[in-house]
Amino acid sequence: MSVFQGILLVILIVFTLVGYKLISQVPSLLHTPLMSGMNAFSGVTILGCLSATGAAVAMGSKALGILAIILAMVNIVGGFGVTDRMLRMFDKKKPAGEAK
């Protein structure tokens, strides 16, 4: 492993720990609004993945780009799914006699 790769690995580990610490300190009440904002950032991630994959020359780089696109899409779809489910918890309940 080169020095550059070692530095990148250290950066990955540090930012993973910092991100975990930040996320664990967020109160439950703020999770839904923050999730919606993060879904917007994930949309930007998709654009970056598409650009990087389109510019990739080597087949291995294209494969990693496609994997990045798939994972970012899973993140977006899952985030919107969880946000929708949480927002449905706050819908007003209809009386039993009313039709849907």
N, CA, C and O atoms as a DFTB+ gen file, in Angstrom:
400 C
 N C O
     1  1       0.865      -1.176       0.000
     2  2       0.000       0.000       0.000
     3  2       0.907       1.234       0.000
     4  3       1.858       1.318       0.777
     5  1       0.605       2.168      -0.865
     6  2       1.407       3.380      -0.949
     7  2       1.016       4.351       0.168
     8  3       0.011       4.162       0.853
     9  1       1.817       5.373       0.332
    10  2       1.558       6.394       1.347
    11  2       0.236       7.098       1.061
    12  3      -0.536       7.379       1.978
    13  1      -0.025       7.382      -0.223
    14  2      -1.259       8.054      -0.613
    15  2      -2.485       7.215      -0.243
    16  3      -3.473       7.746       0.265
    17  1      -2.420       5.918      -0.496
    18  2      -3.532       5.040      -0.139
    19  2      -3.710       4.970       1.373
    20  3      -4.836       4.899       1.866
    21  1      -2.617       4.991       2.097
    22  2      -2.695       4.979       3.560
    23  2      -3.362       6.237       4.094
    24  3      -4.165       6.179       5.025
    25  1      -3.024       7.373       3.496
    26  2      -3.649       8.639       3.904
    27  2      -5.145       8.605       3.607
    28  3      -5.955       9.033       4.429
    29  1      -5.511       8.093       2.426
    30  2      -6.937       7.993       2.079
    31  2      -7.683       7.062       3.037
    32  3      -8.829       7.332       3.399
    33  1      -7.040       5.975       3.443
    34  2      -7.662       5.054       4.397
    35  2      -7.867       5.722       5.756
    36  3      -8.911       5.548       6.384
    37  1      -6.878       6.480       6.206
    38  2      -7.010       7.200       7.474
    39  2      -8.136       8.233       7.387
    40  3      -8.919       8.376       8.325
    41  1      -8.219       8.950       6.267
    42  2      -9.292       9.938       6.081
    43  2     -10.650       9.251       6.124
    44  3     -11.578       9.753       6.759
    45  1     -10.777       8.103       5.452
    46  2     -12.037       7.360       5.462
    47  2     -12.432       6.954       6.884
    48  3     -13.589       7.112       7.274
    49  1     -11.496       6.443       7.642
    50  2     -11.786       6.001       9.007
    51  2     -12.169       7.187       9.894
    52  3     -13.136       7.107      10.651
    53  1     -11.420       8.277       9.804
    54  2     -11.702       9.455      10.636
    55  2     -13.085      10.013      10.327
    56  3     -13.858      10.298      11.242
    57  1     -13.401      10.171       9.048
    58  2     -14.698      10.741       8.688
    59  2     -15.847       9.788       8.997
    60  3     -16.957      10.237       9.281
    61  1     -15.602       8.493       8.947
    62  2     -16.628       7.529       9.359
    63  2     -16.929       7.688      10.845
    64  3     -18.095       7.699      11.239
    65  1     -15.912       7.809      11.659
    66  2     -16.112       7.973      13.107
    67  2     -16.768       9.316      13.433
    68  3     -17.652       9.387      14.286
    69  1     -16.336      10.374      12.755
    70  2     -16.932      11.697      12.988
    71  2     -18.407      11.687      12.563
    72  3     -19.258      12.219      13.276
    73  1     -18.707      11.090      11.417
    74  2     -20.098      11.002      10.951
    75  2     -20.967      10.217      11.908
    76  3     -22.099      10.613      12.185
    77  1     -20.452       9.106      12.417
    78  2     -21.212       8.308      13.385
    79  2     -21.483       9.114      14.652
    80  3     -22.588       9.078      15.192
    81  1     -20.483       9.830      15.117
    82  2     -20.639      10.642      16.328
    83  2     -21.686      11.735      16.113
    84  3     -22.520      11.978      16.986
    85  1     -21.645      12.400      14.940
    86  2     -22.617      13.454      14.652
    87  2     -24.033      12.901      14.558
    88  3     -24.965      13.473      15.123
    89  1     -24.196      11.799      13.851
    90  2     -25.530      11.209      13.667
    91  2     -26.097      10.734      14.999
    92  3     -27.295      10.879      15.242
    93  1     -25.269      10.177      15.856
    94  2     -25.776       9.657      17.131
    95  2     -26.219      10.777      18.079
    96  3     -26.953      10.517      19.033
    97  1     -25.785      12.015      17.830
    98  2     -26.156      13.141      18.694
    99  2     -27.426      13.861      18.233
   100  3     -27.884      14.780      18.912
   101  1     -28.004      13.464      17.095
   102  2     -29.187      14.136      16.556
   103  2     -30.423      13.653      17.316
   104  3     -30.638      12.447      17.432
   105  1     -31.239      14.577      17.836
   106  2     -32.467      14.157      18.516
   107  2     -33.447      13.497      17.540
   108  3     -33.439      13.796      16.346
   109  1     -34.275      12.612      18.050
   110  2     -35.224      11.868      17.214
   111  2     -36.160      12.791      16.445
   112  3     -36.557      12.477      15.323
   113  1     -36.514      13.919      17.034
   114  2     -37.450      14.846      16.407
   115  2     -36.899      15.428      15.102
   116  3     -37.668      15.808      14.219
   117  1     -35.587      15.496      14.980
   118  2     -34.979      16.107      13.790
   119  2     -34.639      15.103      12.691
   120  3     -34.201      15.501      11.612
   121  1     -34.832      13.815      12.945
   122  2     -34.412      12.823      11.952
   123  2     -35.151      12.966      10.628
   124  3     -34.523      12.876       9.573
   125  1     -36.464      13.186      10.647
   126  2     -37.218      13.272       9.393
   127  2     -36.802      14.469       8.551
   128  3     -36.540      14.290       7.362
   129  1     -36.724      15.689       9.101
   130  2     -36.287      16.806       8.256
   131  2     -34.852      16.636       7.749
   132  3     -34.547      17.009       6.617
   133  1     -33.989      16.084       8.568
   134  2     -32.610      15.885       8.131
   135  2     -32.526      14.823       7.045
   136  3     -31.710      14.928       6.129
   137  1     -33.378      13.793       7.147
   138  2     -33.394      12.760       6.121
   139  2     -33.818      13.334       4.776
   140  3     -33.253      12.983       3.740
   141  1     -34.803      14.209       4.793
   142  2     -35.253      14.817       3.549
   143  2     -34.140      15.641       2.918
   144  3     -33.953      15.617       1.701
   145  1     -33.414      16.359       3.738
   146  2     -32.280      17.121       3.232
   147  2     -31.182      16.221       2.692
   148  3     -30.569      16.534       1.672
   149  1     -30.933      15.124       3.356
   150  2     -29.898      14.203       2.901
   151  2     -30.294      13.525       1.599
   152  3     -29.427      13.173       0.800
   153  1     -31.595      13.336       1.371
   154  2     -32.024      12.777       0.091
   155  2     -31.679      13.730      -1.046
   156  3     -31.336      13.289      -2.143
   157  1     -31.767      15.016      -0.794
   158  2     -31.382      15.993      -1.815
   159  2     -29.887      15.894      -2.097
   160  3     -29.470      15.963      -3.253
   161  1     -29.082      15.735      -1.059
   162  2     -27.641      15.578      -1.264
   163  2     -27.335      14.281      -2.000
   164  3     -26.391      14.222      -2.788
   165  1     -28.118      13.250      -1.749
   166  2     -27.901      11.986      -2.456
   167  2     -28.190      12.141      -3.940
   168  3     -27.581      11.460      -4.765
   169  1     -29.104      13.023      -4.285
   170  2     -29.352      13.312      -5.698
   171  2     -28.117      13.906      -6.352
   172  3     -27.814      13.595      -7.503
   173  1     -27.407      14.754      -5.633
   174  2     -26.159      15.319      -6.151
   175  2     -25.111      14.206      -6.278
   176  3     -24.316      14.202      -7.218
   177  1     -25.114      13.275      -5.341
   178  2     -24.192      12.142      -5.403
   179  2     -24.438      11.318      -6.660
   180  3     -23.492      10.862      -7.303
   181  1     -25.715      11.126      -7.012
   182  2     -26.051      10.387      -8.229
   183  2     -25.453      11.086      -9.450
   184  3     -24.896      10.435     -10.334
   185  1     -25.572      12.411      -9.493
   186  2     -24.999      13.145     -10.624
   187  2     -23.484      12.960     -10.697
   188  3     -22.925      12.799     -11.781
   189  1     -22.831      12.984      -9.550
   190  2     -21.382      12.758      -9.519
   191  2     -21.019      11.354      -9.966
   192  3     -20.050      11.161     -10.701
   193  1     -21.798      10.370      -9.520
   194  2     -21.555       8.976      -9.930
   195  2     -21.739       8.811     -11.429
   196  3     -20.937       8.148     -12.087
   197  1     -22.792       9.413     -11.971
   198  2     -23.036       9.317     -13.408
   199  2     -21.906       9.969     -14.201
   200  3     -21.458       9.427     -15.212
   201  1     -21.450      11.122     -13.745
   202  2     -20.365      11.822     -14.437
   203  2     -19.071      11.015     -14.392
   204  3     -18.384      10.866     -15.403
   205  1     -18.750      10.497     -13.208
   206  2     -17.506       9.737     -13.058
   207  2     -17.560       8.449     -13.870
   208  3     -16.564       8.053     -14.477
   209  1     -18.718       7.794     -13.883
   210  2     -18.848       6.549     -14.644
   211  2     -18.762       6.827     -16.144
   212  3     -18.150       6.058     -16.884
   213  1     -19.371       7.918     -16.589
   214  2     -19.310       8.270     -17.998
   215  2     -17.910       8.622     -18.458
   216  3     -17.560       8.388     -19.614
   217  1     -17.107       9.180     -17.570
   218  2     -15.744       9.584     -17.929
   219  2     -14.734       8.462     -17.721
   220  3     -13.576       8.590     -18.121
   221  1     -15.161       7.359     -17.098
   222  2     -14.230       6.264     -16.808
   223  2     -13.781       5.593     -18.103
   224  3     -14.562       5.434     -19.041
   225  1     -12.514       5.204     -18.135
   226  2     -11.953       4.563     -19.316
   227  2     -11.828       3.060     -19.090
   228  3     -12.218       2.264     -19.944
   229  1     -11.287       2.680     -17.948
   230  2     -11.061       1.265     -17.654
   231  2     -12.370       0.580     -17.274
   232  3     -13.260       1.201     -16.693
   233  1     -12.478      -0.694     -17.605
   234  2     -13.692      -1.457     -17.315
   235  2     -13.918      -1.583     -15.808
   236  3     -15.060      -1.548     -15.350
   237  1     -12.843      -1.730     -15.037
   238  2     -12.973      -1.826     -13.584
   239  2     -13.536      -0.548     -12.987
   240  3     -14.337      -0.588     -12.053
   241  1     -13.111       0.589     -13.532
   242  2     -13.626       1.882     -13.068
   243  2     -15.101       2.041     -13.412
   244  3     -15.876       2.584     -12.624
   245  1     -15.484       1.566     -14.593
   246  2     -16.901       1.628     -14.981
   247  2     -17.743       0.747     -14.056
   248  3     -18.845       1.134     -13.666
   249  1     -17.231      -0.430     -13.704
   250  2     -17.958      -1.336     -12.809
   251  2     -18.137      -0.700     -11.433
   252  3     -19.214      -0.784     -10.844
   253  1     -17.082      -0.065     -10.922
   254  2     -17.193       0.617      -9.632
   255  2     -18.160       1.791      -9.710
   256  3     -18.887       2.063      -8.755
   257  1     -18.170       2.491     -10.850
   258  2     -19.110       3.593     -11.045
   259  2     -20.551       3.114     -11.057
   260  3     -21.427       3.751     -10.472
   261  1     -20.796       1.998     -11.718
   262  2     -22.155       1.431     -11.739
   263  2     -22.561       1.002     -10.341
   264  3     -23.706       1.211      -9.939
   265  1     -21.641       0.405      -9.594
   266  2     -21.937       0.027      -8.209
   267  2     -22.258       1.258      -7.367
   268  3     -23.168       1.227      -6.539
   269  1     -21.511       2.341      -7.578
   270  2     -21.772       3.582      -6.839
   271  2     -23.153       4.138      -7.179
   272  3     -23.862       4.626      -6.299
   273  1     -23.535       4.066      -8.453
   274  2     -24.863       4.539      -8.865
   275  2     -25.947       3.709      -8.184
   276  3     -26.921       4.259      -7.672
   277  1     -25.781       2.399      -8.179
   278  2     -26.775       1.515      -7.559
   279  2     -26.902       1.801      -6.064
   280  3     -28.013       1.905      -5.544
   281  1     -25.778       1.926      -5.377
   282  2     -25.821       2.179      -3.932
   283  2     -26.428       3.545      -3.613
   284  3     -27.171       3.679      -2.641
   285  1     -26.119       4.547      -4.415
   286  2     -26.701       5.870      -4.190
   287  2     -28.214       5.840      -4.426
   288  3     -28.966       6.492      -3.701
   289  1     -28.660       5.092      -5.428
   290  2     -30.105       4.981      -5.688
   291  2     -30.812       4.244      -4.551
   292  3     -31.915       4.622      -4.158
   293  1     -30.184       3.199      -4.026
   294  2     -30.755       2.487      -2.878
   295  2     -30.886       3.448      -1.702
   296  3     -31.884       3.419      -0.981
   297  1     -29.876       4.302      -1.508
   298  2     -29.912       5.281      -0.428
   299  2     -31.062       6.269      -0.614
   300  3     -31.765       6.588       0.346
   301  1     -31.257       6.752      -1.831
   302  2     -32.330       7.713      -2.090
   303  2     -33.694       7.074      -1.901
   304  3     -34.545       7.624      -1.201
   305  1     -33.913       5.919      -2.516
   306  2     -35.213       5.247      -2.425
   307  2     -35.523       4.869      -0.981
   308  3     -36.642       5.065      -0.508
   309  1     -34.537       4.330      -0.290
   310  2     -34.746       3.966       1.117
   311  2     -35.027       5.180       1.987
   312  3     -35.878       5.130       2.874
   313  1     -34.313       6.267       1.734
   314  2     -34.528       7.491       2.516
   315  2     -35.916       8.057       2.314
   316  3     -36.580       8.448       3.274
   317  1     -36.363       8.104       1.046
   318  2     -37.713       8.602       0.796
   319  2     -38.765       7.656       1.368
   320  3     -39.806       8.105       1.847
   321  1     -38.501       6.353       1.322
   322  2     -39.438       5.385       1.895
   323  2     -39.596       5.557       3.396
   324  3     -40.711       5.552       3.918
   325  1     -38.482       5.709       4.080
   326  2     -38.537       5.899       5.538
   327  2     -39.181       7.234       5.880
   328  3     -39.980       7.314       6.814
   329  1     -38.841       8.294       5.128
   330  2     -39.439       9.605       5.379
   331  2     -40.944       9.558       5.174
   332  3     -41.697      10.105       5.980
   333  1     -41.395       8.904       4.094
   334  2     -42.822       8.778       3.836
   335  2     -43.518       8.014       4.952
   336  3     -44.602       8.399       5.390
   337  1     -42.909       6.947       5.405
   338  2     -43.505       6.152       6.483
   339  2     -43.607       6.953       7.778
   340  3     -44.598       6.852       8.502
   341  1     -42.583       7.744       8.062
   342  2     -42.621       8.559       9.278
   343  2     -43.669       9.660       9.166
   344  3     -44.354       9.963      10.143
   345  1     -43.801      10.264       7.982
   346  2     -44.801      11.317       7.810
   347  2     -46.219      10.761       7.874
   348  3     -47.131      11.449       8.333
   349  1     -46.417       9.526       7.419
   350  2     -47.752       8.917       7.516
   351  2     -48.158       8.668       8.965
   352  3     -49.346       8.536       9.262
   353  1     -47.191       8.602       9.860
   354  2     -47.518       8.420      11.284
   355  2     -48.240       9.646      11.830
   356  3     -48.959       9.546      12.824
   357  1     -48.057      10.804      11.192
   358  2     -48.667      12.029      11.680
   359  2     -49.981      12.360      10.987
   360  3     -50.586      13.387      11.294
   361  1     -50.443      11.514      10.053
   362  2     -51.735      11.731       9.410
   363  2     -52.845      11.616      10.436
   364  3     -52.765      10.830      11.380
   365  1     -53.888      12.420      10.231
   366  2     -55.027      12.345      11.127
   367  2     -55.773      11.051      10.867
   368  3     -55.975      10.646       9.723
   369  1     -56.170      10.424      11.935
   370  2     -56.936       9.183      11.825
   371  2     -58.371       9.516      11.456
   372  3     -58.959      10.447      12.006
   373  1     -58.940       8.751      10.517
   374  2     -60.324       8.945      10.122
   375  2     -61.220       8.124      11.042
   376  3     -60.835       7.040      11.479
   377  1     -62.417       8.637      11.339
   378  2     -63.344       7.840      12.149
   379  2     -63.680       6.521      11.452
   380  3     -63.615       6.428      10.226
   381  1     -64.037       5.511      12.233
   382  2     -64.261       4.170      11.708
   383  2     -65.385       4.124      10.689
   384  3     -65.347       3.279       9.795
   385  1     -66.390       4.997      10.781
   386  2     -67.545       4.977       9.894
   387  2     -67.302       5.599       8.536
   388  3     -68.083       5.362       7.615
   389  1     -66.253       6.383       8.376
   390  2     -65.995       7.080       7.117
   391  2     -65.298       6.170       6.125
   392  3     -64.462       5.345       6.492
   393  1     -65.660       6.337       4.851
   394  2     -65.006       5.577       3.788
   395  2     -63.660       6.241       3.471
   396  3     -63.454       7.426       3.735
   397  1     -62.762       5.453       2.904
   398  2     -61.438       5.976       2.580
   399  2     -61.436       6.777       1.361
   400  3     -60.390       7.287       0.958
